[in-house]
Amino acid sequence: MINIFRTFTILSIISFAYNNLNAQNAYSPIPEEGIVNFVTSSTEIAPTKAKGSPYLNEEFIHGEVIVNGKVEEIGKMRYNAYRNEVEILDDISEDSYYSLLKRVYIHVEIGGKRYKIFTYIDTDKSIKTSYFTDLNEGKLKLLFKPEALLKQARSPSTSYEKYSPPTYVWNSSYYLLDETNPDGENHAVKVRLTKNQILEFTGSKKEEMKIYIKNNKLNLRQEKDVISFLNYFNSL
């Protein structure tokens, strides 16, 4: 009888631990390639006192976590452009989320947009990493870096001034990633969408690409025309 009770107790503990582990790791299965976990601990969803939003999509929507080219998790996600993080809703509690670890072999697709980690050259010439959405395929890529900054609250210094709450301000930008040189370091470089800046990345094909712009009446101040331009360049 004692042995039966001990067996039942052990099985109960194992079952409880297993269920707890599954609940905690709802969005952190053990994928292939020796990757143990790809999310942080959970964070409670809390209201913010700041004006504006750091999210491209405020609501959690359908997304996929892709590890080494293989879909490893499907759930509801959103991108936090202030924290530079992908947030994945805890499907059990639905009042907390996990943040996806930033790894080059992990990217996500949220609402049809693909977020991938790339290295880039910052304004101080240092090399940093960030999420970008890549807008075209090929050796010369146009990347979009969604970024939200938090403007601090400002208290009135006189009775005539009003209190200004903390406010999210969007400061998104474009980058070009040149992978035409296999021996290069291949860090993305910030650009403005102008004819001169885009043409600087076409090397020996610059004159040919000028003709392509003219013949196709492209306006390289527009994202869609830059994508058409790069798709043609990458096909040469």
Solvent accessible surface area in square Angstrom, and as a share of the most:
residue,aa,sasa,rsa
1,M,188,0.84
2,I,121,0.61
3,N,109,0.56
4,I,122,0.62
5,F,136,0.57
6,R,150,0.55
7,T,75,0.43
8,F,134,0.56
9,T,51,0.30
10,I,101,0.51
11,L,107,0.53
12,S,47,0.30
13,I,107,0.55
14,I,101,0.51
15,S,58,0.37
16,F,138,0.57
17,A,54,0.42
18,Y,132,0.50
19,N,90,0.46
20,N,63,0.32
21,L,98,0.49
22,N,76,0.39
23,A,36,0.28
24,Q,112,0.50
25,N,51,0.26
26,A,25,0.20
27,Y,10,0.04
28,S,4,0.02
29,P,47,0.30
30,I,143,0.73
31,P,10,0.06
32,E,103,0.46
33,E,132,0.59
34,G,72,0.69
35,I,19,0.10
36,V,113,0.65
37,N,63,0.32
38,F,0,0.00
39,V,11,0.06
40,T,57,0.33
41,S,94,0.61
42,S,61,0.39
43,T,63,0.37
44,E,130,0.58
45,I,60,0.31
46,A,74,0.58
47,P,137,0.86
48,T,87,0.51
49,K,189,0.80
50,A,16,0.13
51,K,115,0.49
52,G,58,0.56
53,S,29,0.18
54,P,9,0.06
55,Y,33,0.12
56,L,73,0.36
57,N,33,0.17
58,E,91,0.41
59,E,125,0.56
60,F,31,0.13
61,I,64,0.33
62,H,109,0.49
63,G,0,0.00
64,E,44,0.20
65,V,0,0.00
66,I,15,0.08
67,V,4,0.03
68,N,76,0.39
69,G,69,0.66
70,K,100,0.42
71,V,70,0.40
72,E,35,0.16
73,E,31,0.14
74,I,97,0.49
75,G,11,0.11
76,K,110,0.47
77,M,0,0.00
78,R,21,0.08
79,Y,2,0.01
80,N,7,0.03
81,A,4,0.03
82,Y,87,0.33
83,R,143,0.52
84,N,34,0.18
85,E,42,0.19
86,V,0,0.00
87,E,0,0.00
88,I,0,0.00
89,L,19,0.10
90,D,12,0.06
91,D,79,0.41
92,I,106,0.54
93,S,56,0.36
94,E,112,0.50
95,D,80,0.42
96,S,13,0.09
97,Y,23,0.09
98,Y,13,0.05
99,S,10,0.07
100,L,4,0.02
101,L,49,0.24
102,K,71,0.30
103,R,100,0.37
104,V,113,0.65
105,Y,79,0.30
106,I,1,0.01
107,H,29,0.13
108,V,0,0.00
109,E,64,0.28
110,I,4,0.02
111,G,55,0.53
112,G,80,0.77
113,K,112,0.47
114,R,69,0.25
115,Y,1,0.01
116,K,53,0.23
117,I,13,0.07
118,F,28,0.12
119,T,41,0.24
120,Y,19,0.07
121,I,59,0.30
122,D,32,0.17
123,T,120,0.70
124,D,96,0.50
125,K,163,0.69
126,S,42,0.27
127,I,85,0.43
128,K,86,0.37
129,T,71,0.41
130,S,4,0.03
131,Y,1,0.00
132,F,0,0.00
133,T,9,0.05
134,D,14,0.07
135,L,50,0.25
136,N,9,0.04
137,E,110,0.49
138,G,31,0.30
139,K,122,0.52
140,L,0,0.00
141,K,25,0.11
142,L,0,0.00
143,L,0,0.00
144,F,51,0.21
145,K,18,0.08
146,P,3,0.02
147,E,46,0.20
148,A,2,0.01
149,L,81,0.40
150,L,48,0.24
151,K,131,0.56
152,Q,132,0.59
153,A,47,0.36
154,R,168,0.61
155,S,83,0.53
156,P,61,0.38
157,S,95,0.61
158,T,71,0.42
159,S,110,0.71
160,Y,203,0.77
161,E,90,0.40
162,K,175,0.74
163,Y,126,0.48
164,S,37,0.24
165,P,38,0.24
166,P,28,0.18
167,T,37,0.21
168,Y,32,0.12
169,V,69,0.39
170,W,99,0.35
171,N,73,0.37
172,S,46,0.30
173,S,16,0.11
174,Y,46,0.18
175,Y,11,0.04
176,L,1,0.00
177,L,3,0.02
178,D,49,0.25
179,E,51,0.23
180,T,68,0.40
181,N,84,0.43
182,P,119,0.75
183,D,132,0.68
184,G,30,0.29
185,E,139,0.62
186,N,51,0.26
187,H,40,0.18
188,A,0,0.00
189,V,58,0.33
190,K,103,0.44
191,V,10,0.06
192,R,154,0.56
193,L,22,0.11
194,T,17,0.10
195,K,98,0.41
196,N,114,0.58
197,Q,58,0.26
198,I,0,0.00
199,L,2,0.01
200,E,115,0.51
201,F,47,0.20
202,T,4,0.02
203,G,55,0.52
204,S,118,0.76
205,K,73,0.31
206,K,64,0.27
207,E,111,0.50
208,E,78,0.35
209,M,0,0.00
210,K,73,0.31
211,I,106,0.54
212,Y,43,0.16
213,I,11,0.06
214,K,163,0.69
215,N,108,0.56
216,N,73,0.38
217,K,180,0.76
218,L,30,0.15
219,N,66,0.34
220,L,6,0.03
221,R,167,0.61
222,Q,78,0.35
223,E,64,0.29
224,K,136,0.58
225,D,17,0.09
226,V,0,0.00
227,I,38,0.19
228,S,49,0.31
229,F,0,0.00
230,L,0,0.00
231,N,73,0.37
232,Y,71,0.27
233,F,19,0.08
234,N,43,0.22
235,S,84,0.54
236,L,88,0.44
